[in-house]
Amino acid sequence: MSKIIPFKAVRPTSDKVALVTCRNYDDYSPAELASWLNFNPYSFLHIINPAYVNAQKITLDKRFKGVAHKYQDFKNEGTFIVDETPAFFLYQIETKSQTFTGLVAGTSIEEYKKNIIKKHEDTLQYRVELFKDYLHQTGFNTEPVLITYPDNEDINNWITKKLKEQPVYHFATTNKEKHTLWKVDTDSEINWLQKEFENIPELYIADGHHRSESAELLYDQYRNAENDKLNYFMSFLIAESNVKIYEFNRIIRDLNGYTKEVFLEKLSDHFIIKSKEQELWKPQGKFEFGMYLDGCFYALFYKQDTKNPSIIENLDAQILYDKVLLPILGIEDLRNDERIEYIPGKQSILTLKELVDEGEFEVGFMLFPSDIKEIKTLADKNLIMPPKSTYIEPKFRSGLIIYEL
């Protein structure tokens, strides 16, 4: 049983929605950020910017209060409206290559605790604590957890019909995406959707593990009978066939003191190595890896062990760690070692090539992306993927829908 609830959202007025909403703060280069802050007074970046600036000069408490004050300014100025009745929202994102459609709703922290809402990634405690404090000080969240559910024909048919109705928003963004939002606020539709999700035994977190765990921590610390908003966190629920899973590719700053020849020799213990020279080669399936080293691309084919490895040991990201990154390159901590960085697989491998060619990095590795079946199998067995194993879309626009706490 999966419980979802409608909520009273705070959202931009329709004439300003394209100006208000933004990508994740960290997605902007310093130049882009400065430009948006200088020339767009309505951007949600103005609200979240105090959380990032003056990091060394003022306390976290003051930074987060700055976010809360700026958010209140936007409400006072009429940039945001507050819905009078609880609602779900149907949200569609059209990119150059794919269309994503899902439901925005509140999901239950109690069900998260009971593992009805399942996870596949580990979290960093300091980040969980940080975001928990952010939620407590600011009193709102605009970054829903991306959650998948098994494809459901009845829900799909309902979505198809809903798409033909008049939306509350339809706008384009400067990265050439189209965004459309429908409000779902009739009792009949709300009750029907809730019953449909009650028949879904489990939900799976695709992206937002830190956000969901922070919401749980906030619930444990501050819940009270008078505020049931803390009992839920905002989620973007999408059919599992509609998510796009990319890999995270790895770039390493040095060969841990080895020459190119010795490094290749060590790799040959576990991989069949084929030079692809200047061909921009990417892995075509599991147990295949691409490598760029000294101006040349290589295909690495893993020599699978005859034993039956565990599910974790069968993950390409884990194989690369167990056979290359840890024993040969000496990288133990995938999250904090400054010698390794990650590039989302949606970026061209030319990006990886250029970073290595510029000299700051010495070698790059390309992986084949995991699929939803692999992720669900891990979550069902309470297993955790290695850090930076998946980059999953869609990504939600900040400032589009706000869940007040």
Beta strands, then each sheet from edge to edge (+ up, - down):
strand 1: 4-5
strand 2: 10-12
strand 3: 80-82
strand 4: 88-94
strand 5: 99-108
strand 6: 117-118
strand 7: 140-141
strand 8: 145-149
strand 9: 169-172
strand 10: 178-184
strand 11: 203-207
strand 12: 232-239
strand 13: 244-246
strand 14: 248-252
strand 15: 271-277
strand 16: 288-293
strand 17: 296-302
strand 18: 340-344
strand 19: 363-366
strand 20: 391-393
strand 21: 403-404
sheet 1: 1+ 5- 4+ 10- 9+
sheet 2: 1+ 5- 12+ 8+ 11- 6-
sheet 3: 2+ 3-
sheet 4: 7+ 21-
sheet 5: 13+ 20-
sheet 6: 15+ 17- 16+ 19- 14+ 18-
end
